[in-house]
Each structure stands twice: as C-alpha cells, then as structure tokens.
Amino acid sequence: MAAKTWLYDAILYIYALSLLFYFSDVASANRSAKRMGTGLLAFVWLLQTVFIVYRFASGRYTPVLTLFETLFFYAWLLVTISFTLNWFLRIDLIVFLVNVAGFAILALNFFSDPDAVPLSDQWEARDELLFIHVTLAIASYAAFLIAAIFSGMYLFLHGQLKGKQWSSLLIRFPSLENIESYTFRAVLIGTPLFILSVALGIVIMTLSGEVRFLTDPKVASSALMIAAYAFYIVQRLTAKHPGFRLAVWNLAAFVTVVINFVLSNRLSRFHQWIWM
C-alpha cells in the first residue's frame, strides 16, 4: 500500500535528520542540537511503537514471527537501548553509532518488504531506497563544497591580512574566526549525511545480492572520504592548530570528494553516471 511506503519514507527521513543533529552534538557539544536530535529520535521510536502495536492488535499475535517483524522489532530495540545507554552512561557517541546501525537495518527491512508498494508505478520499492541514498549523498556533497569555499576564503583572507594587502574587498569578508566556524558547521552537516548515504548504499548492495561490490573502488573512495573528514573534525576539536592549517586540511578532504565523485565513477563497476 502506498500509505505504508509513505510511512517507511517518513520514518527514514526523520531518523536521518535526528542523526544529523546527534552528530552535531557529538562533534561540538551542541546541547540544542542534542535536544532536537533526541526529540526527533523519540518521534521515530513512537512511530515504530505504534507500528508494532498495530501489528499486534490486528494480528492478535506477538509481531516477531516473520523476518520483517523480527528486524523491525530489532531496530526498535536498538533505539530503546540507545536511549537507555545515554540515560545511564551519558555517552552521546554511543547513541549515534548504535542508531546508524539501526537506521541501516530499518532501511534494509523496509525495502525488502514484499508488501511495500512504490509511490510511483514506474518505480520499484528498491528504487525509492536508491533515491534516498542519492539525495543524502548529493546533500553531503553540497555541504562539503560550501565548506571548501569557506576554506578557500579563509586562506585568501589570511594571506591578504598577513601580507598587509588591504583592499575594499576585505571589508565584505566575515572575520577569520567566523569563516572557520562556518566551515566546521558545514562539515558537521555533510559528514553524517554521507555516512548515512554509505550505509544505505550497503543496504542496496545487500538487497541486490551484490555484496561482492564492497571491494569496488567507489566503496574504497567513500571510506577514504569519511576518514579524511573524520581526521579534520578530530584535529579541529582536539588539537590547537592554526586556522589556516585546518583550512588546508579541509581542502585536502574535499579532494577526496572529487575523487569519490569523478574518478571512482569511471572505475566503479556499479556506480557510473550516464553522462560519464
């Protein structure tokens, strides 16, 4: 039923948004982001609970008798456990990592459900999963590009100020501190979106029975991308590096985005764009 598919999509998008806020809190101790992430994750848990109660009430049995119901209950349990761990241990990173796994399991379960009907007659349910995967990746690429532009602005302004080359153009630039802050925020948006996109990509491979593609250059370049931005985030949070060095590292990380998007699409066995 189309209504069921709408529910699946809504849960996944809200789940992804909650993890975006949680990642922001993990990386920069943003309490307001944590509250938003917790609220959205609680809403996901509520939708899952309603779904489980509905299956129980309509079928008059414990909804863990099929693979779909078992995996759905497992994903619900992961959300529940993550809340419990965070309540007692106060480790936000645990909540994020557990729910990245829960997000992937839920996506795998939803779009392997034979009763899921696509929103368009021309689509298969798996195509909708692919659509979510691509949109998350595109959004992450956009965030990384914005971060790279800010880093370029930082290096330009830093060079101009260090060389005492004053001009009216400099008046239109934000301060170096603000530029560096904007860069970091853009990376905090792009990184979790890309991680979720990769998780969905693995789900798609699993559904298609193409696990062998895990050794594909596209997968390797995606892992390199995540590692590059993780390195930037760690250096930004833990080390006292000057802003221009962080800007250089962020631009180096953006090179991995270009590699991921261009070169790996030429070499990949499964992820090639039509125009390439």
Secondary structure as UniProt FT lines:
FT   HELIX           2..28
FT   HELIX           31..59
FT   HELIX           67..89
FT   HELIX           92..110
FT   TURN            111..112
FT   TURN            114..115
FT   TURN            121..122
FT   HELIX           125..162
FT   TURN            163..164
FT   HELIX           168..172
FT   HELIX           176..208
FT   HELIX           211..215
FT   HELIX           217..238
FT   HELIX           243..258
FT   HELIX           259..263
FT   HELIX           264..267
FT   TURN            274..275
//
